[in-house]
Amino acid sequence: MRDAEPTAEESAFFAELARQVPDVQDWYHQDDGGTLWMTASYDFAQGDQIHETLRLDYDGKCLRGGWSPSCLNWDDGVRADDALIETTGPDGLRLGCVDPTTDAATAAAWFQLHIDRWQAHPR
């Protein structure tokens, strides 16, 4: 976690994402070099048990998304690429950013695709 408040870009991105995907959560980080970034995550749960977590990194330059290997237990605060999260293929998301609103719409569609799949076929 970081001490700095969300940037204007992060705030705009997450506000729009949360409007479209109400149960998404936000986590704010800072790289050793000072770069601010955030993770948006969505837990797939049945009852009180979390089965999987979908996560997406956003820094205003790129979106990187995929399945957390541990429901964010060890990979929270670790960038998706560094955590070796599969961000390509049918489950991943790997794109350059356009603007916070457009990026949030892209992220929301990606999250919703997985939410719809999960609801149709829970694991």
C-alpha positions in Angstrom: 0.0 0.0 0.0 1.1 3.6 -0.3 0.6 6.8 1.6 -0.2 9.0 -1.4 -3.8 9.7 -2.3 -5.1 8.4 -5.6 -4.1 10.6 -8.5 -6.8 12.4 -10.5 -6.4 9.8 -13.3 -6.7 6.9 -10.8 -9.8 8.5 -9.2 -11.5 9.0 -12.5 -10.6 5.5 -13.7 -11.9 3.8 -10.6 -15.0 5.9 -10.2 -16.1 4.9 -13.7 -15.0 1.3 -13.2 -16.9 1.0 -9.9 -20.0 2.6 -11.5 -20.0 -0.2 -14.1 -18.8 -3.1 -11.9 -20.1 -2.3 -8.4 -18.3 -5.0 -6.4 -14.8 -4.2 -7.8 -12.2 -3.2 -5.2 -9.3 -0.7 -5.4 -5.7 -1.0 -4.0 -3.1 1.7 -4.4 0.7 1.1 -4.8 4.0 2.8 -5.5 7.0 1.2 -7.2 10.4 1.5 -5.7 11.2 4.1 -8.4 8.2 6.2 -7.3 5.7 5.3 -10.0 2.2 5.4 -8.7 -0.2 2.6 -9.8 -3.3 0.8 -8.7 -4.9 -2.6 -8.8 -8.6 -3.2 -9.3 -9.8 -6.6 -8.2 -12.9 -8.7 -8.2 -13.4 -11.7 -6.0 -15.4 -14.7 -7.2 -17.0 -16.2 -4.1 -19.6 -18.7 -3.0 -20.8 -18.1 0.5 -17.9 -16.9 2.6 -15.2 -18.6 0.5 -13.3 -16.7 -2.2 -12.5 -19.1 -5.1 -10.6 -16.8 -7.5 -9.7 -13.2 -7.9 -9.4 -11.3 -11.1 -7.0 -8.4 -10.9 -6.1 -5.5 -13.2 -3.2 -3.1 -12.9 -3.6 0.5 -14.0 -1.0 3.3 -14.1 -2.4 5.6 -16.8 0.0 4.1 -19.3 -1.2 0.5 -19.5 -3.8 -2.0 -18.4 -2.5 -5.5 -17.3 -5.1 -8.0 -16.1 -5.4 -11.7 -15.3 -6.2 -14.2 -12.6 -4.4 -13.7 -9.3 -2.4 -16.9 -8.4 -3.4 -16.5 -4.7 -6.5 -14.2 -4.4 -4.1 -11.3 -3.9 -2.6 -12.9 -0.8 1.0 -12.6 -2.0 0.7 -10.7 -5.3 -1.0 -7.6 -3.9 1.4 -4.8 -4.5 3.3 -6.8 -7.1 2.7 -5.7 -10.7 1.0 -8.3 -12.9 4.1 -8.8 -15.1 6.4 -9.3 -12.0 3.9 -11.7 -10.5 4.0 -13.7 -13.7 0.3 -13.3 -14.2 -1.0 -14.4 -17.6 -2.2 -11.1 -19.2 -2.5 -12.5 -22.8 -4.8 -15.0 -24.3 -8.5 -15.3 -23.7 -8.5 -14.6 -20.0 -5.9 -11.8 -19.9 -5.9 -8.1 -20.7 -2.9 -6.2 -22.0 -3.5 -2.8 -23.6 -2.1 0.7 -23.7 -4.2 3.4 -22.0 -6.2 6.0 -23.9 -7.8 8.1 -21.1 -9.3 7.2 -17.7 -12.9 6.9 -18.9 -12.1 4.9 -22.0 -9.7 2.7 -20.0 -12.4 2.1 -17.3 -15.0 1.1 -20.0 -12.5 -1.4 -21.4 -11.7 -2.8 -17.9 -15.4 -3.0 -17.0 -16.1 -5.0 -20.2 -13.3 -7.3 -19.4 -14.4 -7.8 -15.8 -18.0 -8.3 -16.9 -17.0 -11.0 -19.4 -15.4 -13.0 -16.6 -18.3 -12.3 -14.2 -20.8 -13.5 -16.8 -18.7 -16.7 -17.4 -18.4 -17.4 -13.7 -22.1 -17.0 -13.1 -22.9 -19.3 -15.9 -20.3 -21.9 -14.9 -19.0 -21.5 -11.3 -15.7 -23.3 -10.7 
